[in-house]
């Protein structure tokens, strides 16, 4: 069934939420991810993983929010990073209020952007909301929390490249990266891995992107079901 709420008519939303009164809110940003990845990677990955999780738990997926905060790439090309959490927090809190008005019992803030400031923001929103409101109960999760054997969370490296391949095959292009050795500081524009933090994405991943995404979606299912 269709899980993207923006594609559903009101009666379809009602029917889907009768199965499971749950909304996933995927969060990302527009941010430099070197030459081989799209700038919307964080939100694309978050949205794709939320769709996979919703197939397991029921519920619907909100359109991804392409604004994030925090991180060291704010001045890189084609990066629009909010300087603080004020506007994002206001937007998400208002959205939760409306979901509560509409009778939604559970909501998941799921971030594909995992800068420390971003993670502090979603944890704070969830904690403060749950103290003051009964519905929806809010769970804050981020992709870097999922245990993935052989891969550590990174920025535009092997982890994020492989995840994107799992949710949106064909959007990455390793061929855009030079074969030059990784000997320069990666924040130097002349580095073959300019802006990448973590494992070199030119390596062979320990497992296929689809398998990794399946593991992350299963972890999300366990986290969400445990709070419902």
For each residue, the residues with C-beta under 8 A, 3 or more apart:
1: 16
2: 7 8 12
3: 16 51 54 55 59 60 61
4: 7 8 51 60 61 63
5: 8 13 23 60 61 62 63
6: 62 63
7: 2 4
8: 2 4 5 12 13 16 60
9: 12 13
10: 13 14
11: 14 15
12: 2 8 9 15 16
13: 5 8 9 10 16 17 60
14: 10 11 17 18
15: 11 12 18 19
16: 1 3 8 12 13 19 20 58 59 60
17: 13 14 20 21 22 23 59 60 103 104
18: 14 15 21
19: 15 16 58 59
20: 16 17 57 58 59 106
21: 17 18 59 103 104 105 106 136
22: 17 54 57 58 59 60 104 105 106 107 108 224 228
23: 5 17 59 60 61 62 99 104 106 107 108 136
24: 50 53 54 59 60 61 62 107 108 110
25: 62 65 92 95 107 108 109 110
26: 43 46 47 49 50 61 62 64 65 110 111 112
27: 42 43 46 64 65 68 109 110 111 112 113 118 122
28: 40 41 42 43 44 45 46 47 64 65 66 68 111 112 113
29: 42 43 66 67 68 69 79 80 81 113
30: 39 40 66 67 78 79 80
31: 39 41 42 68 71 73 76 78 79 80 81 113
32: 39 73 76 77 78 79 156 195
33: 36 37 38 39 41 155 156 160 195
34: 37 156 177 193 194 195 196 201
35: 176 177 194
36: 33 156 161 172 173 174 175 176 177 201
37: 33 34 41 156 160 161 164 171 172
38: 33 41 44 164 171 172
39: 30 31 32 33 78 79
40: 28 30 43 44 66
41: 28 31 33 37 38 44 45 112 156 160 164
42: 27 28 29 31 45 46 68 111 112 113
43: 26 27 28 29 40 46 47 64 65 66 112 113
44: 28 38 40 41 47 48 64 112 164 167 168 171
45: 28 41 42 48 49 112 143 160 163 164 167
46: 26 27 28 42 43 49 50 64 110 111 112 113 143
47: 26 28 43 44 50 51 61 63 64 112 167
48: 44 45 51 52 166 167 168 213
49: 26 45 46 52 53 110 112 143 163 167 213 216 217 220
50: 24 26 46 47 53 54 61 108 110 220
51: 3 4 47 48 54 55 61
52: 48 49 55 56 167 213 214 216 217 220
53: 24 49 50 56 57 108 110 217 220 221 224
54: 3 22 24 50 51 57 58 59 60 61
55: 3 51 52 217
56: 52 53 217 218 220 221
57: 20 22 53 54 220 221 224 225 228
58: 16 19 20 22 54
59: 3 16 17 19 20 21 22 23 24 54 106
60: 3 4 5 8 13 16 17 22 23 24 54
61: 3 4 5 23 24 26 47 50 51 54
62: 5 6 23 24 25 26 95
63: 4 5 6 47
64: 26 27 28 43 44 46 47
65: 25 26 27 28 43 68 88 91 92
66: 28 29 30 40 43
67: 29 30 80 82 87 88
68: 27 28 29 31 42 65 71 81 82 88 111 113 115 118
69: 29 81 82 83 84 85 88 115 117 118 121
70: 81 113 115 116 117 118 121
71: 31 68 74 81 113 115 117 118 155
72: 187 197
73: 31 32 76 79 81 155 195
74: 71 79 81 83
75: 79
76: 31 32 73 79 195
77: 32
78: 30 31 32 39
79: 29 30 31 32 39 73 74 75 76
80: 29 30 31 67
81: 29 31 68 69 70 71 73 74
82: 67 68 69 85 86 87 88
83: 69 74
84: 69 117
85: 69 82 88 89 117 118 120 121
86: 82 89 90
87: 67 82 90 91
88: 65 67 68 69 82 85 91 92 121
89: 85 86 92 93 121 124 125
90: 86 87 93 94
91: 65 87 88 94 95
92: 25 65 88 89 95 96 109 122 125
93: 89 90 96 97 125 129
94: 90 91 97 98
95: 25 62 91 92 98 99
96: 92 93 99 100 107 125 129 133 136 138
97: 93 94 100 101
98: 94 95 101 102
99: 23 95 96 102 104 107 135 136
100: 96 97 103 104 133 134 135 136
101: 97 98
102: 98 99
103: 17 21 100 135
104: 17 21 22 23 99 100 107 135 136
105: 21 22 135 136 137 228
106: 20 21 22 23 59 136 137 138 139 224 227 228
107: 22 23 24 25 96 99 104 136 137 138 139
108: 22 23 24 25 50 53 138 139 140 141 220 224
109: 25 27 92 122 125 126 138 139 140 141
110: 24 25 26 27 46 49 50 53 141 142 143 220
111: 26 27 28 42 46 68 114 118 119 122 140 141 142 143
112: 26 27 28 41 42 43 44 45 46 47 49 142 143
113: 27 28 29 31 42 43 46 68 70 71 118
114: 111 118 119 142 143 144 153
115: 68 69 70 71 118 119
116: 70 119 120
117: 69 70 71 84 85 120 121
118: 27 68 69 70 71 85 111 113 114 115 121 122 142
119: 111 114 115 116 122 123 140 142
120: 85 116 117 123 124
121: 69 70 85 88 89 117 118 124 125
122: 27 92 109 111 118 119 125 126 140 142
123: 119 120 126 127 140
124: 89 120 121 127 128
125: 89 92 93 96 109 121 122 128 129 138 140
126: 109 122 123 129 130 138 139 140
127: 123 124 130 131
128: 124 125 131 132
129: 93 96 125 126 132 133 138
130: 126 127 133 137 138
131: 127 128
132: 128 129
133: 96 100 129 130 136
134: 100 137
135: 99 100 103 104 105
136: 21 23 96 99 100 104 105 106 107 133
137: 105 106 107 130 134 227 228
138: 96 106 107 108 109 125 126 129 130
139: 106 107 108 109 126 223 224 227
140: 108 109 111 119 122 123 125 126
141: 108 109 110 111 145 220 223 224
142: 110 111 112 114 118 119 122 145
143: 45 46 49 110 111 112 114 146 153 163 216
144: 114 153
145: 141 142 219
146: 143 215 216 219 220
147: 215 219
148: 151 159 212 215 216
149: 206 207
150: 205 206 207
151: 148 158 159 162 199 205 206 212
152: 159 198 199
153: 114 143 144 159 198
154: 157 158 159 160 196 197 198 199
155: 33 71 73 160 195 196 197 198
156: 32 33 34 36 37 41 160 161 195 196 197 198 201
157: 154 160 161 196 197 198 199 200 201
158: 151 154 161 162 198 199 200 201 203 205
159: 148 151 152 153 154 162 163 198 199
160: 33 37 41 45 154 155 156 157 163 164 198 201
161: 36 37 156 157 158 164 165 172 174 201 205
162: 151 158 159 165 166 201 205 207 208 209 212
163: 45 49 143 159 160 166 167 209 212 213 216
164: 37 38 41 44 45 160 161 167 168 171 172 209
165: 161 162 168 169 171 172 208 209 210
166: 48 162 163 169 208 209 210 211 212 213 214
167: 44 45 47 48 49 52 163 164 209 213
168: 44 48 164 165 171
169: 165 166 209
170:
171: 37 38 44 164 165 168
172: 36 37 38 161 164 165
173: 36 176
174: 36 161 177 201 202
175: 36
176: 35 36 173
177: 34 35 36 174 192 193 201 202
178: 192
179: 192 202
180: 183 192
181: 192
182: 186 191 192 193 200
183: 180
184: 188 190 191 192
185: 188 191
186: 182 191 193 194 195 196 197
187: 72 191 194 195
188: 184 185 191 194
189: 194
190: 184 194
191: 182 184 185 186 187 188 194
192: 177 178 179 180 181 182 184
193: 34 177 182 186 196 200 201
194: 34 35 186 187 188 189 190 191
195: 32 33 34 73 76 155 156 186 187
196: 34 154 155 156 157 186 193 200 201
197: 72 154 155 156 157 186
198: 152 153 154 155 156 157 158 159 160
199: 151 152 154 157 158 159 203
200: 157 158 182 193 196 203
201: 34 36 156 157 158 160 161 162 174 177 193 196
202: 174 177 179
203: 158 199 200
204:
205: 150 151 158 161 162 208 209 212
206: 149 150 151
207: 149 150 162 211 212
208: 162 165 166 205 211 212
209: 162 163 164 165 166 167 169 205 212 213
210: 165 166 213 214
211: 166 207 208 214 215
212: 148 151 162 163 166 205 207 208 209 215 216
213: 48 49 52 163 166 167 209 210 216 217
214: 52 166 210 211 217 218
215: 146 147 148 211 212 218 219
216: 49 52 143 146 148 163 212 213 219 220
217: 49 52 53 55 56 213 214 220 221
218: 56 214 215 221 222
219: 145 146 147 215 216 222 223
220: 49 50 52 53 56 57 108 110 141 146 216 217 223 224
221: 53 56 57 217 218 224 225
222: 218 219 225 226
223: 139 141 219 220 226 227
224: 22 53 57 106 108 139 141 220 221 227 228
225: 57 221 222 228
226: 222 223
227: 106 137 139 223 224
228: 22 57 105 106 137 224 225
